[in-house]
Amino acid sequence: MSEAGAGPTLDRATGEKTRPPLLEVRDLSVIYPNGARGVNGVDLVVPDGAIVGILGRNGAGKSSLLRGLVGFLRSEHVTVTGSVRFRGEEIAGGAPRATYRRGLLLVPEREKVFPSLTVEDNLRLCGGVHPEGEPIYEFDALDRRRTSRAALLSGGERQMLALAMAWDQNPELLLVDELSLGLAPVAIKTLMEHLRRRTDETGTSAILVEQDANAALKVCDYIYVLNHGEVTMTAEASAVSPADIQQKYLGGGL
Amino acid sequence: MNLPASPAVSRRAARGRGRPWTPRRLWSLLGGPALFVVVALFVIYGQSGYGLYQASIVLVYCVVALGQEWLTGRAGQISLGAAAFMAIGAFVGARTAQQSWAPFPLPLLAAALAGGLVGIVIGLSSLRFRGLYLALSTLALQFFVQFAALEYQGGNQGGVVPPIPKLFGYEFSEGRPFVILMVVIVGLLLLLLRGMYSRAPGRAWAALRQSEVASAVSGVDVMRWKLAAFAGSSAVIAVGGCLFAYLTGSATYQPYTIYLTVSVLVMVFVGGTGSMVGALLGAVLVGLLPYWIQDIGNEFADNPSVYAWFSVHGATLAIAVYGLALLLVLVFEREGLYGLLRRLWLLLLRGIAFARPQRSEGDAA
C-alpha cells in the first residue's frame, strides 16, 4: 500500500490552470472567546502540488490558522469566520472528521504519535502495512526501530514516524505544524528534502508552518509571513532571501 | 481519503502469521491461558464449601473488573457507573430468567443488551464532557438507577429471584457447579478481550486514551470507538451484575451502592490499569480482603472485646484498606499489583540468568 500511485495524481496532471486551486482561503479570522483575534482576515492560496510555507514568530497565529482550517478549534468555543474552499467546495466550519475525510491532514506540533504503541502499531493504526526489512518511506531509522515503543524514539525519529503515519493515509493536503521544532540542522534538512520529494512524487500539496525561515525557503514554493494574525508578506520562495525575511518581517531573530 | 487495498499476504505477514514458533512466542500466546487453567483447576478441585463460595464472588468480580478495565484502562474514559450497570444487569437478567421463554444463557444476553444500550447513552455524554464532568454525569446514573431499582422493588423484600441457571439439564447450583460456570465465562471473556486488544480495536482505544487530537488526525473515528468502549464495557459489567444476582439468589437494590463502584475502581487501579491480569488480581484482592480481615478477627476469639470490634468494623476496615492501597498505588507503583509482580518476575529472571539481556518491552500481557 505504501506507494500512493492510485488516486488523484493522474487527473491532477491534466486539469491545471482551468481548475480552482486546491485550497483557497478568504478573509479567515480566528476569534478567541475573550475577543482576541488569533488570525485576522487572512487570504491564502495553495495551488495543486505546491508547498506553501507560513512563517512567523511565536504567537503570530500560525498554529491557530492551521487548527482553524481543519476544524480543531470548533469544539473549543473559538469562532472561525471567513471562507475556506477546498477543490472549489466550501469547507469552513467543518468538524475535524469532515475535513479529514476530504483529505486535509494535520500533523500537530505535539501529540502526533502514540507513545505507548510500537512504531509498527502506530503505522498500523493509520492503515499502513510495511514489509519488514525495508525502509518505511525512505526512513531506515524507522525500520530498525519498528518494535520500539514510540515513547523511546528521538525527536527526529518521532517526526519521521509522524510523517510516515501521514503518508499512510494518502492525504491530499498535508498541514505540518513546526516540522523543524527542536531538531538538529541535519535532521531538519533530511526531513525537508524528504517532504519535497514525496510531495512531488505523489502530487500532494502541503502547508508548512515554520519559524526556521532558512529551512522553509529551501523547500517551499510560496511563502506567507504572518505577524499579529495578519499576512504581512507574500512571495514566491525563489524571489526572496532568508535574510530579507528575517530582517524586514520577523524583526531579526526572536 | 481512500486507503488503497493492500495485498492480503503482506497484511498477514505483518500481523505475525507465518513467523517461526519460538518459545517466547508460544509463551506469550499460551502462557496466560495455561496459567488460568491451572489456577482454575486448583480452585475447582482444591477448594470446598466456603472456599468455593468465595471463589464464586471473586470470579463475578473478575467479570466486572474486566469490564471496567476495558473502559478505564484501555480507552482511558472515566466512569463511576459500575454499580449502576451491575444493578441494570442484575434486574434485567433476573427478570428475564423468570420467563419460561428465556433458558439460561439468554438472561445474560439480555443483561448485556440492556447494559450496552445504557452504556451508549452514557457514552454520548462522553462526547461532550471530559474528565471530571464525565465522572459527574456517570455518577448521576448511579443515583438514578438506585432510585429506579428501589421503586421497582417496592415493598417486595426478597427482590427479583432468578431460577438456578440450567444448561442441557445440568444445574449450576451454588458451590462447585457455579464456580465451573464462572471459570468458563471468565475464560471466554479473557480470550475475547485479548483477541480484541491485540488487534485494530485495541490500537484504536490505546490511541484514544493517549490523545484525542492525535487520534483524529490518525484516522481513528473518535466517536465510534468511544461509544464502542462504553457499550462493550457496560455490557460486560451488566453481565457481571446478572451473575451476581444468580450467585446471591436475587436481584435487590441494596448491594449496588457507590461503595461498590469504588470497589470496582479499586480492583482496576490497585490491580494495575492497562492489563487484564491486573484486573483479575484486583478482583481477587477486593473479593477476599473482607474474609481475610474476618480471619484476623477470628484469631482473637478468646478476647471478646477485640473480636466484637472486628465483627462490627470489619467491613469499614476493608474499605479503609482499599483506600490505603489505592493511595500506595498512586504514589509508588502506578501499574499496581501487576506491575509489582512483573518487576519481581524480571528480577527473578535476572537472578537466574545473570548474563541474559533483560527484555524491555512488548509484553503481550
HADDOCK unambig.tbl for C-alpha pairs under 7 A between the chains (distance, minus, plus):
assign (segid A and resid 1 and name CA) (segid B and resid 4 and name CA) 6.21 0.50 0.50
assign (segid A and resid 1 and name CA) (segid B and resid 5 and name CA) 6.79 0.50 0.50
assign (segid A and resid 1 and name CA) (segid B and resid 6 and name CA) 4.99 0.50 0.50
assign (segid A and resid 97 and name CA) (segid B and resid 216 and name CA) 6.91 0.50 0.50
assign (segid A and resid 101 and name CA) (segid B and resid 1 and name CA) 5.36 0.50 0.50
assign (segid A and resid 102 and name CA) (segid B and resid 1 and name CA) 6.12 0.50 0.50
assign (segid A and resid 103 and name CA) (segid B and resid 1 and name CA) 5.13 0.50 0.50
assign (segid A and resid 105 and name CA) (segid B and resid 217 and name CA) 6.24 0.50 0.50
assign (segid A and resid 106 and name CA) (segid B and resid 217 and name CA) 6.04 0.50 0.50
assign (segid A and resid 111 and name CA) (segid B and resid 211 and name CA) 6.63 0.50 0.50
assign (segid A and resid 111 and name CA) (segid B and resid 214 and name CA) 5.66 0.50 0.50
assign (segid A and resid 112 and name CA) (segid B and resid 214 and name CA) 5.14 0.50 0.50
assign (segid A and resid 113 and name CA) (segid B and resid 214 and name CA) 6.75 0.50 0.50
assign (segid A and resid 114 and name CA) (segid B and resid 207 and name CA) 6.12 0.50 0.50
assign (segid A and resid 114 and name CA) (segid B and resid 210 and name CA) 6.48 0.50 0.50
assign (segid A and resid 125 and name CA) (segid B and resid 200 and name CA) 6.92 0.50 0.50
assign (segid A and resid 125 and name CA) (segid B and resid 203 and name CA) 6.25 0.50 0.50
assign (segid A and resid 125 and name CA) (segid B and resid 204 and name CA) 6.76 0.50 0.50
assign (segid A and resid 126 and name CA) (segid B and resid 218 and name CA) 5.55 0.50 0.50
assign (segid A and resid 126 and name CA) (segid B and resid 219 and name CA) 6.24 0.50 0.50
assign (segid A and resid 129 and name CA) (segid B and resid 11 and name CA) 6.22 0.50 0.50
assign (segid A and resid 129 and name CA) (segid B and resid 14 and name CA) 6.77 0.50 0.50
assign (segid A and resid 131 and name CA) (segid B and resid 10 and name CA) 6.68 0.50 0.50
assign (segid A and resid 131 and name CA) (segid B and resid 14 and name CA) 6.74 0.50 0.50
assign (segid A and resid 169 and name CA) (segid B and resid 1 and name CA) 6.85 0.50 0.50
assign (segid A and resid 169 and name CA) (segid B and resid 3 and name CA) 6.40 0.50 0.50
assign (segid A and resid 170 and name CA) (segid B and resid 1 and name CA) 6.50 0.50 0.50
assign (segid A and resid 170 and name CA) (segid B and resid 3 and name CA) 6.95 0.50 0.50
assign (segid A and resid 171 and name CA) (segid B and resid 1 and name CA) 6.45 0.50 0.50
